[in-house]
Amino acid sequence: MLPNGVRATFEDFSQNTSFHGLRYLSPSTSRSNTRRIMWLLFVLGCLTAVILQIIDRVNYFYSWPLNVNVKINYNQTLEFPAVTICNQNAFRGTEAARTGRYQLVEQMFSGTDLLSIEELALHNATDLSLDDLYVDLAHTKKDMIVSCAWKNNACGAEDFKTVLTDHGVCFTFVRDASDMTITSSGVDSGLRLTLNVEQYEYMAGPHDAAGLKILLHDPMEMPFVHELGQAVPTGTHAFFGVKFMSIDNLPSPHGDCATKELRHTTYYTTEECYLDCLINYAQIKCRCRDTYWPYFNDSPPVCTLGQQVSCLEGFYDEFDRSIREKCGCPIPCHFSIYDPSVSYSSISNHLVSKLLSSNETKQLKENLLHSYETTAKMDHEKFSHFQDLVNTFGANMKVIEAVIKKIGSFLQMQENKTTQMFMEMQDIYLTKEKIYRYQEYAIEKNFLRGREAMEERTLANVANAYAEFAMVNARRIRRLANSTADDEIRKDLYESIMDSLKVRQEIAQLAKDNISLLIKSYIDGTPIFNYKFENVSRDHNPYIVPKPLMNESMHHNSYTEKYVPKLEKSDMQLMFNVLEMFMNQTKLAYEERSINETELNYVFERFQFACRTYLYSKSVVYTNGIDRPLAIIKDRHDQFDRLWVTFNSEIKELNQNIKSLTELITGINSAILPTFKSLQSKLYNYTENGSLGLMDLATLFTSNHTDGFTTNVSIFFQEVQTRGQSISDLLSLIENPIDAIWTQIINDEDSWDYYNYTNNHLFLRNLSEVIIEWNSKLEDIKTFDIRRHVEHSAEDFYSSFENVVSHLKRFESSIVVDSTFMKENFLQIDIFYRQLSYEYINQQKAYDFFALISDVGGAMGLFIGASLLTILEIIDLFLIQLPIFKHKKEIKQNSIMH
């Protein structure tokens, strides 16, 4: 229970305070306890809501909220930003080669790891400064800036200053401040650049892209192109529509902006602050700086490559990882942004044509050639590839020389062995051919000439005019029988008839003997005559006779088996008998003076029959027997000659192939191989750092003259294959006539006697052995097959030569300044304000102390109907009106009075 005084004070306060609802808690106002409890809950609830609202507003106040205001301002003029352009390639290949640093740069940037100190020492580059590398080897603004137009007026490379950035050597367009003001928007009121990035000069470096990087920035700021720049590819026309933005930030506690003094730059940006911090730490740790860092009085000095490898590169990683946060680089309270809206199109054909028709095209082509020549030699991969092609060609050239030499040696061996074989076969042919001629001569002179003599003397007379003879003698016999003359006359007629018949009978006898002799000479092989053949002794005559053939001719068929004995015996016997019958008729007519016509006619017919039979038998024997040996020998001779002609023609064709190839080899050795050796020496001159260039080699290797020599070599190897096949085929074909010649020689049994007599052991050998021997000789010649030396060597030679030529042709065709070249190296840029307005962005306090007081008062008035005066009433209640405070006051007054 409260003391009565306190209760009275509270009772009075509740009835008079502006704190709504509090009076309803008093018993004097509300007699009902329920009502007082209800109002107590209402008051406590509203009081809680007020307290929570106040806490929320206080917390919100101390969160230092702010608003960002964006305002579009329209101006009559705007300041144009600084424009920094950087080539994506850091090093020019030709300059790197000229200074002897090409391989160093290649090794520095071709791999993923940095070069070690030891590797730098191999290039004598440990103490080489980064300026010597990045600055000296960079593209120049004179070469890169082809044309420039500022506000539709000409400008040039002199309007760009060279700056060192985090992207390497770049060029910034900055003119006098008065000339950097833009009074109108659009392309014609900005900067237009036509640029040549010299992609033909590109080599390994820190960046792999082709084209440019461009950054629009405040002229007071350092250009951080690598981090903030925008890439523009070649072959495009880029339009940078710029929007200017000015930004103001609030310092703490509402914002994060601040400024701090930097040691190495005069203008504060966050990036420059971090760079300044980086320089400070690097100066302590590495005692040097990167090439693009700002400096004063050459301090710190530019790092050498050795310092970069041993300290600076590692320091970059360490800085980003742990030191960066310690730098304390807030955002600036005021800065500007040049925000570009970039669009692209292809460069126009009109621009390409204009560039191609300019006076600079010749110089571009010379630069392109010089660059490609340099790259071809200095680029290790390209040069090694070409060097491999050259070495392969050289190796194949040696192989081809050896192959051609071997082919020549084999052709000589084939020619020698073929000539030797031909001479041996010629001797064999001449020997056998002479034997055939001798046999023909022996048959003709020693046999057939004997028959002719027999024909002339007897054989032809046996049945000579046999019909007339028969008619005459028949009439004479009749006249003898019918004659009335005296005996003396009849006797003379009789004796005349008998003499005629006896003479014919004697001729028949002689003919029979001659026929027997002729047939016997054929059967025995005994010559009738003994004529001498050329300078051969007559002693050879008995042995040259083809006795088996002569003998066989007398019984080789049914005709000879029938008519040879018939002619020799029965036909001649019939002739004798008929003549005897004629003589009997004559005797009968003489003695008895009469004749039997029937018998006389019979004898007459019989005689004619006997003569006809004799003539027919003789003709059959002559045709089928007597003339046959000579015909067969001549046929053999002709066949032998045909075999020889075949052999000889094939040998001639073989020799012609060998001769043609030999002449080709002579031509190749005298003209073509020296030419290829000269080409090879020029290739080696190039690969061994001689004075020749790839274009010189390309001109030489792609000339019609060289093509002609290549064609000749190709023709030669085609001829080697073709004629080599022909030689092989001819050697196989020659085997047939050789085998046939030897078969005819050795199997000629009609010559065996003569072979033995003349001791011709060569012709008396076993045929199979001879065939094997001569086939072996042919196979020996075949072993010198020229084709097997060619095999893949010709293809390898052509391939290696064509690889060299193709490489040179590709190089030659690459040295072309055409539309493709222009689109690979040139680009155009337009930088302009889209409109003469800018955005002003600033930060403002979103909630100040007055707003806090207003929100607190509003909450109190809303929930409990209180105000700030109500708070004073409560303070007054506790400090003045409550008895405890009154009592303390009275005690204090009493103590003062005493």
Order of alpha helices (4+ residues) and beta strands (2+ residues): alpha-alpha-beta-beta-beta-alpha-alpha-alpha-alpha-beta-beta-beta-beta-beta-beta-beta-alpha-beta-beta-alpha-alpha-beta-alpha-alpha-alpha-alpha-alpha-alpha-alpha-alpha-alpha-alpha-alpha-alpha-alpha-alpha-alpha-alpha-alpha-alpha-alpha-alpha-beta-alpha-alpha-alpha
